[in-house]
Protein backbone atom coordinates (compact mmCIF):
# COMPACT_ATOMS: atom_id res chain seq x y z
CA UNK A 1 0.00 0.00 0.00
CA UNK A 2 1.48 3.26 -1.06
CA UNK A 3 1.15 6.61 0.56
CA UNK A 4 -1.86 7.82 -1.43
CA UNK A 5 -3.86 4.66 -0.74
CA UNK A 6 -3.02 4.97 2.96
CA UNK A 7 -4.27 8.58 3.07
CA UNK A 8 -7.49 7.66 1.23
CA UNK A 9 -8.19 4.68 3.55
CA UNK A 10 -7.45 6.81 6.61
CA UNK A 11 -9.76 9.59 5.31
CA UNK A 12 -12.56 7.06 4.68
CA UNK A 13 -12.14 5.58 8.19
CA UNK A 14 -12.18 9.05 9.77
CA UNK A 15 -15.23 10.05 7.72
CA UNK A 16 -17.04 6.84 8.77
CA UNK A 17 -16.14 7.47 12.44
CA UNK A 18 -17.43 11.06 12.14
CA UNK A 19 -20.67 9.88 10.52
CA UNK A 20 -21.20 7.21 13.20
CA UNK A 21 -20.54 9.77 15.95
CA UNK A 22 -22.90 12.29 14.39
CA UNK A 23 -25.60 9.61 14.00
CA UNK A 24 -25.16 8.49 17.61
CA UNK A 25 -25.42 12.11 18.78
CA UNK A 26 -28.56 12.67 16.70
CA UNK A 27 -30.10 9.44 18.02
CA UNK A 28 -29.37 10.31 21.66
CA UNK A 29 -30.62 13.86 21.15
CA UNK A 30 -33.78 12.54 19.48
CA UNK A 31 -34.64 10.30 22.43
CA UNK A 32 -33.69 12.69 25.23
CA UNK A 33 -34.70 16.09 23.94
CA UNK A 34 -37.33 18.07 25.77
CA UNK A 35 -39.82 19.99 23.71
CA UNK A 36 -40.97 23.50 24.61
CA UNK A 37 -44.29 22.20 25.96
CA UNK A 38 -42.50 19.66 28.09
CA UNK A 39 -40.20 22.37 29.41
CA UNK A 40 -43.21 24.48 30.41
CA UNK A 41 -44.70 21.44 32.12
CA UNK A 42 -41.42 20.84 33.94
CA UNK A 43 -41.35 24.49 35.08
CA UNK A 44 -44.93 24.18 36.32
CA UNK A 45 -44.14 20.93 38.14
CA UNK A 46 -41.02 22.40 39.74
CA UNK A 47 -43.03 25.42 40.92
CA UNK A 48 -45.69 23.13 42.36
CA UNK A 49 -43.02 21.03 44.06
CA UNK A 50 -41.42 24.14 45.56
CA UNK A 51 -44.80 25.32 46.86
CA UNK A 52 -45.53 21.86 48.28
CA UNK A 53 -42.18 21.84 50.09
CA UNK A 54 -42.90 25.29 51.55
CA UNK A 55 -46.35 24.12 52.67
CA UNK A 56 -44.80 21.02 54.22
CA UNK A 57 -42.23 23.13 56.08
CA UNK A 58 -44.98 25.43 57.37
CA UNK A 59 -47.05 22.42 58.46
CA UNK A 60 -44.06 20.98 60.31
CA UNK A 61 -43.46 24.29 62.09
CA UNK A 62 -47.17 24.55 62.99
CA UNK A 63 -47.20 20.97 64.30
CA UNK A 64 -44.08 21.56 66.39
CA UNK A 65 -45.62 24.71 67.89
CA UNK A 66 -48.90 22.92 68.53
CA UNK A 67 -47.08 20.00 70.13
CA UNK A 68 -45.20 22.41 72.43
CA UNK A 69 -48.50 24.08 73.40
CA UNK A 70 -50.14 20.73 74.11
CA UNK A 71 -47.16 19.51 76.13
CA UNK A 72 -47.37 22.74 78.16
CA UNK A 73 -51.09 22.18 78.72
CA UNK A 74 -50.43 18.59 79.77
CA UNK A 75 -47.78 19.75 82.26
CA UNK A 76 -50.17 22.35 83.68
CA UNK A 77 -53.00 19.82 83.90
CA UNK A 78 -50.76 17.31 85.65
CA UNK A 79 -49.68 20.00 88.12
CA UNK A 80 -53.31 20.91 88.77
CA UNK A 81 -54.16 17.22 89.22
CA UNK A 82 -51.34 16.78 91.74
CA UNK A 83 -52.55 19.87 93.64
CA UNK A 84 -56.14 18.61 93.60
CA UNK A 85 -55.08 15.15 94.77
CA UNK A 86 -53.04 16.72 97.57
CA UNK A 87 -56.00 18.89 98.56
CA UNK A 88 -58.29 15.85 98.50
CA UNK A 89 -55.83 13.94 100.68
CA UNK A 90 -55.76 16.84 103.14
CA UNK A 91 -59.56 17.07 103.10
CA UNK A 92 -59.87 13.34 103.80
CA UNK A 93 -57.42 13.60 106.67
CA UNK A 94 -59.34 16.57 108.07
CA UNK A 95 -62.64 14.69 107.67
CA UNK A 96 -61.15 11.74 109.58
CA UNK A 97 -60.01 14.10 112.34
CA UNK A 98 -63.51 15.61 112.49
CA UNK A 99 -65.13 12.15 112.67
CA UNK A 100 -62.78 11.19 115.45
CA UNK A 101 -63.52 14.43 117.30
CA UNK A 102 -67.30 13.95 116.88
CA UNK A 103 -67.06 10.34 118.05
CA UNK A 104 -65.06 11.42 121.11
CA UNK A 105 -67.61 14.15 121.85
CA UNK A 106 -70.50 11.65 121.63
CA UNK A 107 -68.56 9.17 123.71
CA UNK A 108 -67.93 11.82 126.41
CA UNK A 109 -71.58 12.86 126.56
C-alpha positions in Angstrom: 0.0 0.0 0.0 1.5 3.3 -1.1 1.2 6.6 0.6 -1.9 7.8 -1.4 -3.9 4.7 -0.7 -3.0 5.0 3.0 -4.3 8.6 3.1 -7.5 7.7 1.2 -8.2 4.7 3.5 -7.4 6.8 6.6 -9.8 9.6 5.3 -12.6 7.1 4.7 -12.1 5.6 8.2 -12.2 9.0 9.8 -15.2 10.1 7.7 -17.0 6.8 8.8 -16.1 7.5 12.4 -17.4 11.1 12.1 -20.7 9.9 10.5 -21.2 7.2 13.2 -20.5 9.8 16.0 -22.9 12.3 14.4 -25.6 9.6 14.0 -25.2 8.5 17.6 -25.4 12.1 18.8 -28.6 12.7 16.7 -30.1 9.4 18.0 -29.4 10.3 21.7 -30.6 13.9 21.2 -33.8 12.5 19.5 -34.6 10.3 22.4 -33.7 12.7 25.2 -34.7 16.1 23.9 -37.3 18.1 25.8 -39.8 20.0 23.7 -41.0 23.5 24.6 -44.3 22.2 26.0 -42.5 19.7 28.1 -40.2 22.4 29.4 -43.2 24.5 30.4 -44.7 21.4 32.1 -41.4 20.8 33.9 -41.4 24.5 35.1 -44.9 24.2 36.3 -44.1 20.9 38.1 -41.0 22.4 39.7 -43.0 25.4 40.9 -45.7 23.1 42.4 -43.0 21.0 44.1 -41.4 24.1 45.6 -44.8 25.3 46.9 -45.5 21.9 48.3 -42.2 21.8 50.1 -42.9 25.3 51.6 -46.3 24.1 52.7 -44.8 21.0 54.2 -42.2 23.1 56.1 -45.0 25.4 57.4 -47.0 22.4 58.5 -44.1 21.0 60.3 -43.5 24.3 62.1 -47.2 24.5 63.0 -47.2 21.0 64.3 -44.1 21.6 66.4 -45.6 24.7 67.9 -48.9 22.9 68.5 -47.1 20.0 70.1 -45.2 22.4 72.4 -48.5 24.1 73.4 -50.1 20.7 74.1 -47.2 19.5 76.1 -47.4 22.7 78.2 -51.1 22.2 78.7 -50.4 18.6 79.8 -47.8 19.7 82.3 -50.2 22.4 83.7 -53.0 19.8 83.9 -50.8 17.3 85.7 -49.7 20.0 88.1 -53.3 20.9 88.8 -54.2 17.2 89.2 -51.3 16.8 91.7 -52.5 19.9 93.6 -56.1 18.6 93.6 -55.1 15.1 94.8 -53.0 16.7 97.6 -56.0 18.9 98.6 -58.3 15.8 98.5 -55.8 13.9 100.7 -55.8 16.8 103.1 -59.6 17.1 103.1 -59.9 13.3 103.8 -57.4 13.6 106.7 -59.3 16.6 108.1 -62.6 14.7 107.7 -61.2 11.7 109.6 -60.0 14.1 112.3 -63.5 15.6 112.5 -65.1 12.1 112.7 -62.8 11.2 115.5 -63.5 14.4 117.3 -67.3 13.9 116.9 -67.1 10.3 118.0 -65.1 11.4 121.1 -67.6 14.2 121.9 -70.5 11.7 121.6 -68.6 9.2 123.7 -67.9 11.8 126.4 -71.6 12.9 126.6 
